[in-house]
Amino acid sequence: MTQPPRIELARLPTPLQPLDRFSAALGGPRIWIKRDDMTDTPASGNKLRKLEFSVGQALREGADVLVTCGGVQSNHCRATAIVASRLGLASHLILRGKPVSPPDGNVLLDELVGARLEYVTQTQYEELDALYARVADEYRAQGMTPFIIPVGASDEIGLWGYITACEELKADFERLNLRPGYLFSAAGSGGTLGGLIIGRQLHGLETQMVAFNVCDDEAWFNTKIANDIATWQARYGIDLDMTNLAINIVDGYVGPGYGRADPHVFDTIRTLAKTEGLILDPVYTGKAFDAMVTEIRSGRFTDAGDVVFLHTGGIYGLFPQRDKFWEKL
């Protein structure tokens, strides 16, 4: 299989461990958790798997500055900035929202590693291609070589992160003699689920890939993921059954909006922390885990003896929302 250039950034393989106490209290299938929050410490999470390929391509093209975008507390932007610093590259982050003062959460880490932060409004962010073009031109005028990484590193290059993760998952399942019926994850930009869908086919996994969107809606993700996969196939020429992609998005759990969560999400985060010593975040993993629990309680997904939840990291997103937890202490 021909892959794009890859650099080693993540500590792999990550553990797959059971949540026996939580599963027993919930009833239903036995829940396992894939610890992709352990891919690294400051740069932890699912984004690091994608960046192994995105930054690998950037280095092949001679880039010396990584340009990307996201919300103010973007995990992807934080991971990109840290990776850039490790490799001796500059980073430029286009952040949707207002400056954080004093810096907190992911923004604090962005500042510490020397990323250049550019804050934009929602209206400006909607013209992202123009923003990217302007920033790239500014760096070229300085004699530098920029490399643009899309939001979440979710494009045909970034998909490779979770295509290759499926090989790791297959080895996990074989080692533990598991046949999980479902693997659940959060969906924010579509690249993780897109990679899992391709990897499932290429590596012969029977596990169904299911994601809970934390923004936008099912129709948006269906279109985005299908387009990313089609672009991936066209670029790399690898045989894939495009009629059997099985894009499974469970809508209805966005709550108050991206980056915000209902009180029961914070309750679930606290329950898992107390029960299993695992920390989720209210933007991605907490919202998706709470959605999974709600669905299982309603009787859905209970046909499987085992299920897996993909922990994609995001712990630094807890701290800017500390008041939501403090209210319940």
Secondary structure, 3 states (H helix, E strand, C coil): CCCCCCCCCCCCCCCEEECHHHHHHHCCCEEEEEEHHHCCCCCCCCHHHHHHHHHHHHHHCCCCEEEEEEECCCHHHHHHHHHHHHHCCEEEEEEECCCCCCCCHHHHHHHHCCCEEEEECHHHHCCHHHHHHHHHHHHHHCCCCEEECCHHHCCCCCCHHHHHHHHHHHHHHHHHCCCCCEEEEEECCCHHHHHHHHHHHHHCCCCEEEEEECCCCHHHHHHHHHHHHHHHHHHHCCCCCCCCCCCEEECCCCCCECCECCHHHHHHHHHHHHHHCCCCCCCCHHHHHHHHHHHHHCCCCCCCCEEEEEECCCHHHCHHHHHHHHCCC
